[in-house]
Amino acid sequence: MFKWMTILVLLLGVYAGCSSDTKPTTDEVEPALKVYLLSEKAKACNGRVEIERLSVIEVGDFDKRWGGWPVFATFSVTCYDGGNRMTWNSNDPSEKVMTSLVRKNAAGDYECFLPDMFRAAQEQVKRQLENLMKK
């Protein structure tokens, strides 16, 4: 009986930590966004990835469809691969382009993510651009 009660209390604690409806501040989101940007850009970089500039502009209202708060930011992330350099930029805060979504994980920390639907759309656009460049 004690074992089941302990498990139930732990599950309720995890649920409470993950379901907080308190909107995070831009300062709370920034470390998670740094980790997210570095890991995402590292997928397309064989070298070192650095964040040159990052400014979290706004955290939007919670979106139940996606399970997180939209994060709007400007940034510059650069891949250094030997003598080559490639930079990803988001410079105009007035464009209101979502950088990612943020949610609390089981440990109670914030983490940034993109839903699979957004990721699939990004991949499709990337393939189309690559095909256009080949022509």
N, C-alpha and C positions, 0 to 999 in steps of 0.2 A: 504494500500500500504506500509506504513512504517513497519507494522508488518512482511510482507513477505520479505522486504529488510533486516530486522534484522535477520530473520531466515536464509536467504541466506548467509549473512555475517558470521554468526555463523557456518554454515555448511562448508563454505569455510575455515574458520579458523581451524576447527577440521580436515578437510582433509589435510590441509597444515601441521598441527602438526603431523599427523599420517604418512604422506608420505615423510618425510624427507629422503633424500638419503645420508646424511652425516653419515658416519660410526662412531659409538660410540667408545670411547676409552675404554681400559680395566678398568680404574678407574670409568668411567661412568656406566659400566655394573655391577661392583661388588655389589653394594647395591641391585640391582634387582635380581642378582643371589643368594645372601644370602636369600632373601625372598622366592625365588623359592625353593631352597634346603630345607629350614626349613619346608615349607608347604608340599612339596612332601614327605619328610621323615616322617612327622607327621602323614601321612595317614597310615603308617605301624607301628606306635609306639603309645602305650597307655600311655606313660610317657612323659618325658621332652626330647626335641631334642636340641642338641647343635652343632654348627659348630666348630670343633676343629682346622681346617686348611682350608684355601681357597686361591687359587692363580689363577687369571684369566690369562691364558697363551696368548690367542689370540682371537680377534674377526675377523671372516672371512668376505668374501665379501657377500653382500646382495644376498639372494636367492629368486627370484621372485616366485618360485613354493610354497615356504613355508611362504613367507611374513615376513622374518626376517633375521638377521645376525646370523650365527652359532657362538656359544661361546664355546671355548675350555678352560678347567680349570682342575686343580688338587684340590682335596678336601678330607676332612675326616669329616663325619657327624656321630654323635653318639646319639643313643636312650638310655636313662636311664629310665628303667621301674622297679621300686622297686629295687631289688638286681640284676636284669638282665641288661645286656648291649649288644647292637648290633651296629656295626660300618659299615658304607658304605664308601668305599675308591675309589678314582681315583688318582693313584700316578704317572703314567708315562706320562709326557708331550709329549714324542716322539710318543705315540700311536695315537695321533690326533683323539681322540674320542670326538664327540660333546657332551657337557653337556646339552645344551638347545639352543633355538633360542631366540633372543631378538628383540623387536620392540618397537616403541613409541606408547603409548596409547593415548586416546583422550585428556588427561590432559597434554600431552607433556612429560610424564615421561617414562623411560624405564621399560619394563616388560619382564620377561623370560617366555617361554612357550615351550611345545612340541606339534607338530601337532598330531591330533588324530591317524593318521596312525602309527606314532612312538609309541604312547602310547599303541595302540592295540598290536603291535609287542612285546613290553616289557611285557605286561600282558600274552601273549601266552608263552613267554620264562619262565616267573615266574611259570606259571601253569605246564609246562613241567618239570621244576626243582623240584617242589613240588611232582609231581607224581614219579619222579625218586627216590626221598628221601624216599618215602613211601615203595618202593620195597625192 
